Amino acid sequence: MTDIIKENDVIRINTDPYKNEPSVLQEKIRIFDLVPEAHPALKKVLPDFDFKKPPVDPNFFASSLVETCKLHNGLGLSANQCGFEYRVFVMGSADNYVAFFNPKILKSSEQQSKMEEGCLSYKGLFLNVERPAEIEVEYQDFNGILRQAKFTGMTARCFQHELDHMNGITYHSHVGTVSIQLAQKRRSKYLKLLSKTLKETNNGNNRSGNYRNIR
């Protein structure tokens, strides 16, 4: 996601300065829960965000999406992944995140790129998805200002993945049934291994914790 930093026509959201301040922004920033993968919000086409009559404060809401995305180590997060039917997603990495309200793709390259994708809504499920390598996009920032940008590489891929969420589309629709079945089997093994590792780690922490307490 480092190519996001190179874009000069986007407004970044960095909530870190507010973490140690008893400000209004800090009070309103929330960590959202992710909805389960069978939640109907993930299949809905989201309506445009109305800046004339905003359902929520766009700045505060986008900041909350950013903090939620950071918590889950994600590259992108759409509002409906948290159960909100607002047409907005955020994407980025480290302290550089961008909010995209009412996003659109204006032009896509003929050149395609295939890469493995994951999704915060489908933990442990990785699919090889083919998408246009370059895109030209239009969106509104959290102030409602209309902007355009060109994205390539991982940034272009992430934008397309999150825009799919806005349209009630998940990355499953870009791959065949056999590929999904194989990925589901790998996912099942991964989740079992993860569960086993977590149990062993917790048991180890309990033992070491008792030792530290005695010491």
C-alpha positions in Angstrom: 0.0 0.0 0.0 3.0 2.3 -0.1 1.9 3.7 -3.5 -1.0 5.4 -1.7 1.5 7.7 0.0 2.7 9.0 -3.4 -0.7 10.2 -4.5 -0.9 14.0 -4.1 -4.7 14.3 -4.6 -6.0 12.4 -1.6 -6.7 13.5 1.9 -5.2 11.1 4.5 -6.7 10.2 7.8 -4.3 9.9 10.7 -6.0 9.6 14.0 -2.8 9.0 16.1 -2.5 12.7 17.2 -5.9 12.4 18.9 -5.1 9.3 21.0 -3.5 11.2 23.8 -5.8 14.1 23.8 -9.2 14.3 25.7 -10.8 15.8 22.6 -14.2 15.5 21.1 -12.8 13.4 18.2 -11.3 10.9 20.6 -14.6 10.5 22.4 -16.5 9.9 19.1 -14.0 7.5 17.5 -15.2 3.9 18.0 -13.9 0.4 17.3 -16.6 -1.4 15.3 -17.4 -5.0 15.4 -17.0 -7.0 12.1 -20.3 -8.6 11.0 -20.3 -12.4 10.5 -19.7 -13.6 6.9 -23.3 -14.6 6.5 -24.6 -11.1 7.4 -27.0 -9.7 4.8 -25.2 -6.3 4.8 -22.4 -7.9 2.9 -24.8 -8.7 0.0 -26.4 -5.3 -0.3 -25.7 -2.5 -2.8 -25.1 0.5 -0.6 -26.8 3.8 -1.3 -24.7 7.0 -2.0 -23.6 8.8 1.1 -25.6 12.1 1.2 -23.3 14.9 2.3 -26.2 17.4 2.3 -28.0 15.3 5.0 -25.3 13.0 6.3 -26.5 10.0 8.4 -23.4 10.2 10.5 -20.5 12.7 10.8 -18.3 11.6 7.9 -15.0 12.5 9.6 -15.7 10.7 12.8 -17.1 7.7 11.0 -14.2 7.4 8.6 -11.8 7.7 11.6 -13.6 4.9 13.4 -13.3 2.7 10.2 -9.6 3.5 10.1 -9.0 2.5 13.8 -11.1 -0.7 13.2 -9.0 -1.6 10.1 -5.8 -1.0 12.0 -6.9 -3.2 14.9 -7.5 -6.1 12.5 -4.2 -5.4 10.5 -6.3 -4.8 7.4 -5.4 -2.9 4.2 -9.0 -1.9 3.6 -12.4 -1.9 5.3 -15.9 -1.1 4.0 -18.7 0.2 6.1 -21.0 -2.7 5.4 -18.3 -5.1 6.8 -19.2 -3.4 10.1 -22.9 -3.6 9.5 -23.4 0.0 8.3 -25.1 0.8 5.0 -23.0 3.8 4.1 -21.2 4.0 0.8 -17.7 4.5 2.1 -14.5 2.5 2.7 -11.0 3.2 3.9 -7.8 1.8 2.8 -4.1 2.2 3.6 -1.4 1.0 5.9 0.6 2.2 8.9 -0.5 5.8 9.6 -1.6 6.6 6.1 -5.2 5.8 5.4 -7.6 7.3 2.9 -11.4 7.5 3.1 -13.4 7.0 -0.1 -17.0 8.2 -0.1 -19.2 7.3 -3.1 -16.3 5.7 -5.0 -16.4 5.0 -8.7 -14.1 3.5 -11.3 -13.9 5.7 -14.4 -11.5 3.7 -16.4 -9.7 0.3 -16.1 -6.7 -0.9 -17.9 -6.9 -3.9 -20.3 -3.8 -5.3 -18.6 -4.9 -7.8 -15.9 -3.1 -8.8 -12.7 -3.7 -12.0 -10.6 -2.9 -12.0 -6.9 -3.9 -13.7 -3.8 -6.5 -11.8 -1.8 -7.8 -12.1 1.7 -10.7 -10.4 3.4 -11.4 -9.4 7.0 -14.9 -10.7 6.6 -13.7 -14.2 5.6 -10.8 -14.9 8.0 -8.2 -17.3 6.6 -9.8 -17.6 3.2 -7.3 -16.6 0.4 -8.3 -16.6 -3.2 -6.3 -15.9 -6.4 -8.3 -13.0 -8.0 -7.7 -11.4 -11.4 -8.3 -7.7 -11.7 -7.3 -4.7 -13.9 -3.8 -3.7 -13.0 -4.5 0.1 -13.3 -7.6 2.1 -12.6 -8.7 5.7 -12.7 -11.2 6.6 -10.0 -13.5 9.2 -8.7 -14.7 9.7 -5.1 -15.5 12.2 -2.4 -13.3 12.8 0.6 -14.7 13.1 4.1 -15.4 16.8 3.4 -17.5 15.9 0.4 -15.0 17.3 -2.1 -15.0 15.4 -5.4 -11.6 14.0 -6.3 -10.0 11.9 -8.9 -6.9 9.6 -8.8 -5.0 6.9 -10.6 -4.0 3.8 -8.8 -1.8 0.8 -9.7 -0.5 -2.3 -8.0 -1.8 -3.2 -4.5 -3.6 0.1 -4.2 -5.7 -0.5 -7.4 -6.4 -4.1 -6.2 -7.5 -2.9 -2.7 -9.8 -0.2 -4.2 -11.5 -2.7 -6.5 -11.9 -5.2 -3.6 -13.5 -2.6 -1.4 -15.7 -1.2 -4.2 -17.0 -4.7 -4.7 -18.2 -4.6 -1.1 -20.0 -1.4 -1.8 -21.9 -3.2 -4.5 -22.7 -6.3 -2.4 -20.0 -8.4 -4.2 -17.5 -10.5 -2.5 -14.2 -11.8 -3.9 -15.7 -15.3 -4.3 -17.5 -14.1 -7.5 -14.2 -13.7 -9.3 -13.0 -17.3 -9.0 -14.4 -20.7 -9.9 -16.2 -23.2 -7.7 -13.3 -25.6 -7.6 -10.9 -22.9 -6.5 -13.2 -21.8 -3.7 -13.6 -25.4 -2.5 -9.8 -25.9 -2.4 -9.4 -22.6 -0.6 -12.1 -23.6 1.9 -10.1 -26.8 2.7 -6.9 -24.8 3.2 -8.9 -22.4 5.4 -10.2 -25.2 7.6 -6.7 -26.5 8.2 -5.5 -23.0 8.9 -8.2 -22.2 11.4 -7.6 -25.6 13.2 -3.9 -24.9 13.4 -4.5 -21.3 14.6 -6.9 -22.6 17.3 -4.3 -25.1 18.5 -1.5 -22.5 18.5 -3.6 -20.1 20.5 -4.5 -22.7 23.1 -0.8 -23.7 23.4 0.2 -20.0 23.7 -2.4 -19.3 26.3 -1.3 -22.4 28.3 2.3 -21.2 28.1 1.4 -17.7 29.2 -0.5 -19.1 32.2 2.5 -21.1 33.3 5.0 -18.3 32.7 2.6 -15.8 34.4 2.4 -18.0 37.5 6.2 -18.1 37.5 6.5 -14.4 37.3 4.0 -13.9 40.1 5.9 -16.3 42.4 9.2 -14.7 41.5 
